[in-house]
Amino acid sequence: MPKTDFKSIDEYIETFPKEDQERLQQMRKTIQKAAPDTEEVISYQMPTFRQNGILVHFAAHKNHIGFYPTPTGVKAFQDELSEYETSKGAIKFPNEKPLPLGLISRIVAFRVEENSASN
């Protein structure tokens, strides 16, 4: 199966090796817990969570999981993200380190508040 045109987050996750699947499910469950009223979709061929607009995306890459909480989500937590490679709207969580689930949860909660305030 080609790694394009995914219909669901489950379908996306199933295309990766087991160890990647476990990390991707950790991301998914952390986001779901922090934002239980989200809708899961595929956008830009990545797992995406929406609530009053796009909250966050994530994706598996060869050496990291990319987390995309929009530029405001990165900027608001830049001090806590100092040990990770970041860009304007993206964070790279290296595969050799445990995912910072508490930090991810706080970023998602920030994005929920931000989207709620703008609607």
Accessible surface in RSA format (square Angstrom, percent):
REM  Atomic radii and reference values for relative SASA: ProtOr
REM  Chains: A
REM  Algorithm: Lee & Richards
REM  Probe-radius: 1.40
REM  Slices: 20
REM RES _ NUM      All-atoms   Total-Side   Main-Chain    Non-polar    All polar
REM                ABS   REL    ABS   REL    ABS   REL    ABS   REL    ABS   REL
RES MET A   1   149.63  77.5  71.82  47.5  77.81 185.3  48.05  40.8 101.58 134.6
RES PRO A   2    98.04  71.5  85.63  78.1  12.41  45.1  97.21  80.3   0.83   5.2
RES LYS A   3   111.44  54.4  93.96  57.6  17.49  41.6  66.43  59.8  45.01  47.9
RES THR A   4    79.16  56.3  75.19  76.2   3.97   9.5  60.49  81.2  18.68  28.2
RES ASP A   5    90.89  63.7  84.06  83.7   6.84  16.2  26.69  62.8  64.21  64.0
RES PHE A   6    12.00   6.0   2.84   1.8   9.16  23.8   2.84   1.7   9.16  26.2
RES LYS A   7   149.37  72.9 117.85  72.3  31.52  75.1 102.04  91.8  47.34  50.4
RES SER A   8    46.57  39.4  41.66  55.6   4.90  11.3  38.40  81.8   8.17  11.4
RES ILE A   9     3.76   2.1   0.47   0.4   3.29   7.9   0.47   0.3   3.29   8.9
RES ASP A  10    67.86  47.5  66.71  66.4   1.15   2.7  17.14  40.3  50.72  50.6
RES GLU A  11    46.32  26.6  44.22  33.5   2.10   5.0  16.70  32.3  29.62  24.2
RES TYR A  12    10.07   4.7  10.07   5.7   0.00   0.0   6.32   4.7   3.75   4.6
RES ILE A  13     3.48   2.0   3.48   2.6   0.00   0.0   3.48   2.5   0.00   0.0
RES GLU A  14   123.31  70.8 103.77  78.5  19.54  46.5  37.74  73.0  85.57  69.9
RES THR A  15    39.00  27.7  10.92  11.1  28.08  66.9  20.18  27.1  18.82  28.4
RES PHE A  16    22.27  11.1  16.37  10.1   5.90  15.4  17.91  10.9   4.37  12.5
RES PRO A  17    73.16  53.3  59.38  54.1  13.78  50.1  72.50  59.9   0.66   4.1
RES LYS A  18   147.68  72.0 143.94  88.3   3.74   8.9 101.54  91.4  46.14  49.1
RES GLU A  19   114.48  65.7 110.54  83.6   3.95   9.4  56.19 108.7  58.29  47.6
RES ASP A  20    28.00  19.6  27.26  27.1   0.74   1.8   3.27   7.7  24.74  24.7
RES GLN A  21    34.37  19.2  34.26  25.0   0.11   0.3   5.77  12.3  28.60  21.7
RES GLU A  22   118.47  68.0 112.48  85.1   5.99  14.3  43.86  84.8  74.61  60.9
RES ARG A  23    32.33  13.6  32.33  16.5   0.00   0.0  23.07  31.5   9.26   5.6
RES LEU A  24     0.08   0.0   0.08   0.1   0.00   0.0   0.08   0.1   0.00   0.0
RES GLN A  25    51.98  29.1  51.98  38.0   0.00   0.0  23.38  49.8  28.60  21.7
RES GLN A  26    76.14  42.6  71.49  52.2   4.65  11.1  27.36  58.2  48.78  37.0
RES MET A  27     0.00   0.0   0.00   0.0   0.00   0.0   0.00   0.0   0.00   0.0
RES ARG A  28    27.66  11.6  27.66  14.1   0.00   0.0   3.90   5.3  23.76  14.4
RES LYS A  29   130.79  63.8 126.45  77.6   4.34  10.3  77.20  69.5  53.59  57.1
RES THR A  30    16.70  11.9  11.66  11.8   5.04  12.0   9.05  12.2   7.65  11.6
RES ILE A  31     0.00   0.0   0.00   0.0   0.00   0.0   0.00   0.0   0.00   0.0
RES GLN A  32    66.96  37.4  64.36  47.0   2.61   6.2  24.22  51.6  42.74  32.4
RES LYS A  33   179.29  87.5 155.25  95.3  24.04  57.2 107.28  96.6  72.01  76.7
RES ALA A  34    24.33  22.4   0.62   1.0  23.71  53.9   9.37  13.2  14.96  39.6
RES ALA A  35     2.23   2.1   0.00   0.0   2.23   5.1   2.23   3.1   0.00   0.0
RES PRO A  36   106.52  77.6  76.33  69.6  30.19 109.7  79.97  66.0  26.54 165.0
RES ASP A  37   116.14  81.4  89.62  89.2  26.52  62.7  25.44  59.9  90.70  90.5
RES THR A  38    25.89  18.4   3.48   3.5  22.41  53.4   0.14   0.2  25.75  38.9
RES GLU A  39    89.28  51.3  83.40  63.1   5.88  14.0  40.81  78.9  48.47  39.6
RES GLU A  40    58.32  33.5  33.95  25.7  24.37  58.0  23.37  45.2  34.95  28.5
RES VAL A  41    30.74  20.2  23.04  20.9   7.70  18.6  30.74  26.7   0.00   0.0
RES ILE A  42    36.35  20.7   8.42   6.3  27.93  67.3   8.42   6.1  27.93  75.8
RES SER A  43    28.48  24.1  22.21  29.6   6.27  14.5  12.62  26.9  15.87  22.2
RES TYR A  44   183.39  85.6 147.25  83.8  36.13  94.0 113.07  85.0  70.32  86.7
RES GLN A  45    71.08  39.7  65.48  47.9   5.60  13.3  37.19  79.2  33.89  25.7
RES MET A  46    35.75  18.5  35.75  23.7   0.00   0.0  27.66  23.5   8.09  10.7
RES PRO A  47     0.00   0.0   0.00   0.0   0.00   0.0   0.00   0.0   0.00   0.0
RES THR A  48     0.00   0.0   0.00   0.0   0.00   0.0   0.00   0.0   0.00   0.0
RES PHE A  49     0.00   0.0   0.00   0.0   0.00   0.0   0.00   0.0   0.00   0.0
RES ARG A  50    94.09  39.5  92.11  47.0   1.98   4.7  16.65  22.7  77.44  46.9
RES GLN A  51    38.28  21.4  31.39  22.9   6.89  16.4  17.48  37.2  20.81  15.8
RES ASN A  52    76.88  53.0  47.42  45.8  29.45  70.9  11.95  28.8  64.92  62.8
RES GLY A  53    40.62  50.1   0.00   N/A  40.62  50.1  31.89  87.5   8.72  19.5
RES ILE A  54    58.59  33.3  50.92  37.9   7.67  18.5  50.92  36.7   7.67  20.8
RES LEU A  55     0.00   0.0   0.00   0.0   0.00   0.0   0.00   0.0   0.00   0.0
RES VAL A  56     0.00   0.0   0.00   0.0   0.00   0.0   0.00   0.0   0.00   0.0
RES HIS A  57    21.54  11.8  21.54  15.0   0.00   0.0  10.03  10.3  11.50  13.4
RES PHE A  58     0.00   0.0   0.00   0.0   0.00   0.0   0.00   0.0   0.00   0.0
RES ALA A  59     5.26   4.8   5.26   8.1   0.00   0.0   5.26   7.4   0.00   0.0
RES ALA A  60    13.95  12.8   2.67   4.1  11.28  25.7   2.67   3.8  11.28  29.9
RES HIS A  61    75.71  41.4  61.89  43.0  13.83  35.4  50.33  51.9  25.38  29.5
RES LYS A  62   187.52  91.5 153.29  94.1  34.23  81.5 107.83  97.1  79.69  84.9
RES ASN A  63    98.23  67.7  93.95  90.8   4.28  10.3  27.35  65.8  70.88  68.5
RES HIS A  64    28.93  15.8  28.58  19.9   0.35   0.9  18.53  19.1  10.40  12.1
RES ILE A  65     4.18   2.4   4.18   3.1   0.00   0.0   4.18   3.0   0.00   0.0
RES GLY A  66     0.85   1.0   0.00   N/A   0.85   1.0   0.85   2.3   0.00   0.0
RES PHE A  67     0.00   0.0   0.00   0.0   0.00   0.0   0.00   0.0   0.00   0.0
RES TYR A  68    47.34  22.1  46.83  26.6   0.51   1.3  34.59  26.0  12.76  15.7
RES PRO A  69     0.00   0.0   0.00   0.0   0.00   0.0   0.00   0.0   0.00   0.0
RES THR A  70    37.04  26.3  30.98  31.4   6.07  14.5  36.69  49.3   0.35   0.5
RES PRO A  71    59.48  43.3  57.39  52.3   2.09   7.6  57.64  47.6   1.84  11.4
RES THR A  72    63.96  45.5  60.75  61.6   3.21   7.6  61.16  82.1   2.80   4.2
RES GLY A  73     0.00   0.0   0.00   N/A   0.00   0.0   0.00   0.0   0.00   0.0
RES VAL A  74    11.38   7.5  11.38  10.3   0.00   0.0  11.38   9.9   0.00   0.0
RES LYS A  75   150.24  73.3 141.67  86.9   8.56  20.4  87.09  78.4  63.15  67.3
RES ALA A  76    56.42  51.9  14.90  23.0  41.52  94.4  26.97  38.0  29.45  78.0
RES PHE A  77    25.08  12.5  22.27  13.8   2.81   7.3  25.08  15.2   0.00   0.0
RES GLN A  78   108.82  60.9  99.20  72.5   9.62  22.9  26.53  56.5  82.29  62.4
RES ASP A  79   121.88  85.4 107.60 107.1  14.28  33.8  37.15  87.4  84.73  84.5
RES GLU A  80    81.34  46.7  62.67  47.4  18.67  44.5  41.95  81.1  39.39  32.2
RES LEU A  81     2.26   1.3   1.11   0.8   1.15   2.9   1.28   0.9   0.98   2.6
RES SER A  82    97.30  82.2  60.91  81.3  36.40  83.8  43.91  93.5  53.39  74.8
RES GLU A  83   114.39  65.7  83.84  63.4  30.55  72.7  36.93  71.4  77.46  63.2
RES TYR A  84    25.88  12.1  13.07   7.4  12.81  33.3   6.09   4.6  19.79  24.4
RES GLU A  85   112.41  64.5  97.52  73.8  14.89  35.4  44.98  87.0  67.43  55.1
RES THR A  86    59.61  42.4  31.66  32.1  27.95  66.6   4.82   6.5  54.78  82.8
RES SER A  87    69.54  58.8  54.93  73.3  14.61  33.7  53.99 115.0  15.54  21.8
RES LYS A  88   169.37  82.6 147.93  90.8  21.44  51.1 103.18  92.9  66.19  70.5
RES GLY A  89    18.87  23.3   0.00   N/A  18.87  23.3  11.57  31.8   7.30  16.4
RES ALA A  90    19.70  18.1  19.50  30.1   0.20   0.5  19.60  27.6   0.11   0.3
RES ILE A  91     0.20   0.1   0.00   0.0   0.20   0.5   0.15   0.1   0.04   0.1
RES LYS A  92    81.32  39.7  80.81  49.6   0.51   1.2  41.62  37.5  39.70  42.3
RES PHE A  93     1.88   0.9   1.88   1.2   0.00   0.0   1.88   1.1   0.00   0.0
RES PRO A  94    30.06  21.9  29.52  26.9   0.54   2.0  29.78  24.6   0.28   1.7
RES ASN A  95    48.53  33.5  32.21  31.1  16.31  39.3  22.08  53.1  26.44  25.6
RES GLU A  96   144.00  82.7 104.91  79.4  39.09  93.1  68.54 132.6  75.47  61.6
RES LYS A  97    76.46  37.3  74.18  45.5   2.28   5.4  55.05  49.6  21.41  22.8
RES PRO A  98   117.82  85.9 102.02  93.0  15.80  57.4 110.11  90.9   7.71  47.9
RES LEU A  99    12.58   7.0   0.15   0.1  12.42  31.2   0.24   0.2  12.34  33.2
RES PRO A 100    26.36  19.2  14.16  12.9  12.20  44.3  26.36  21.8   0.00   0.0
RES LEU A 101    61.71  34.4  57.26  41.0   4.45  11.2  57.63  40.5   4.08  11.0
RES GLY A 102    42.76  52.7   0.00   N/A  42.76  52.7  32.80  90.0   9.96  22.3
RES LEU A 103    13.53   7.5  10.77   7.7   2.76   6.9  10.77   7.6   2.76   7.4
RES ILE A 104     0.00   0.0   0.00   0.0   0.00   0.0   0.00   0.0   0.00   0.0
RES SER A 105    36.77  31.1  36.53  48.7   0.24   0.6  12.30  26.2  24.47  34.3
RES ARG A 106   115.87  48.7 111.31  56.7   4.56  10.9  64.44  88.1  51.43  31.2
RES ILE A 107     0.00   0.0   0.00   0.0   0.00   0.0   0.00   0.0   0.00   0.0
RES VAL A 108     0.00   0.0   0.00   0.0   0.00   0.0   0.00   0.0   0.00   0.0
RES ALA A 109    44.63  41.0  42.44  65.5   2.18   5.0  44.16  62.2   0.47   1.2
RES PHE A 110    65.80  32.9  58.10  36.0   7.70  20.0  64.13  38.9   1.66   4.8
RES ARG A 111    11.91   5.0  11.91   6.1   0.00   0.0   0.00   0.0  11.91   7.2
RES VAL A 112    23.81  15.7  23.13  20.9   0.68   1.6  23.32  20.3   0.49   1.3
RES GLU A 113   121.53  69.8 119.06  90.1   2.46   5.9  43.75  84.6  77.77  63.5
RES GLU A 114    50.39  28.9  41.25  31.2   9.14  21.8  34.95  67.6  15.44  12.6
RES ASN A 115    12.33   8.5  12.31  11.9   0.02   0.1   0.56   1.4  11.76  11.4
RES SER A 116    51.49  43.5  37.53  50.1  13.96  32.2  28.50  60.7  22.99  32.2
RES ALA A 117    91.42  84.1  50.62  78.1  40.80  92.8  63.25  89.1  28.17  74.6
RES SER A 118    88.24  74.6  50.54  67.5  37.70  86.8  50.87 108.3  37.37  52.4
RES ASN A 119   117.70  81.2  55.77  53.9  61.93 149.1  52.15 125.5  65.55  63.4
END  Absolute sums over single chains surface
CHAIN  1 A     6645.8       5365.4       1280.4       3619.7       3026.1
END  Absolute sums over all chains
TOTAL          6645.8       5365.4       1280.4       3619.7       3026.1
